[in-house]
Amino acid sequence: MHRFLPAMLLATMAVTVLPLSLQAAECTKVVISADSDYAPLHWYDGKRLTGASIEIATRALSALNIPYEVRYVGPFHRVLKEAESGEVALVSSLKNTPERQQYLAYASVPLFRNPIAVFVARNNRFPFSGWKDLIGKRGAITLGNQFGGGFDEFMRDNLIIETAQKVYMNFSKLDSGRIDYLITGYYSGMIYLNQTGQSENFMPLRPFVSETDNYIAMSKASPCVKYLPRINAQLEAMQKRGELRAVLQSFETDLRIDPANQDEPPRPR
């Protein structure tokens, strides 16, 4: 028996130490945050975070009687850092990528499809039929953005990309000719251009670089992650009732896209 004692002691330590550390941190409330520059899905209006995904998350938690706080923490890369540490418990919403899976646990219910587009200056557009047409050109993204569908890996290995904290900074670079294109969400990019009166200066190219789903995700470092199965069940119920679609449609008044300038893709679903 003595030769098995070290293994038994290690097993006992693993069983006793881990639960104690989990018990020391209880989930008193779910801190919700999101990209503050991604209307109409989620954005900061100067006073609070709002948007379709914030509404869906808060409705789900309210239905479950789980306390929550919607918290603006700054640019999206900071949201991700705080989710990695557990300071932010729920990110609503984002793409499911292998890198993020290291510190986030995703709900299985997709909230909506989120097309990602290449935006260019109208007077400096170039032929574009797919990812390879971006090779050798200077591009930009918002810091913290990932796009799914294999494009992140292609971008890392093949493209010249710089980052900025806000999408308007990249549009400024595009306007000055410092970059040849920027990559961002189609809907958020078009809303920004229409709200700032710049839709005649810039345009999205087709096809989209990706069009994958966005999901709610919870920090694996937060004790609130224990609620994920209940939240997922609630999202499933909301989806069956058509509530997710109804919430998205209620925010479509902010989705001001000019169909005269380009083909309008399917609405978020």
Summary of the structure (lengths in Angstrom):
residues: 269
radius of gyration: 21.0
end to end distance: 61.0
largest distance: 80.4
contacts: 848
relative contact order: 0.19
helix: 42%
strand: 23%
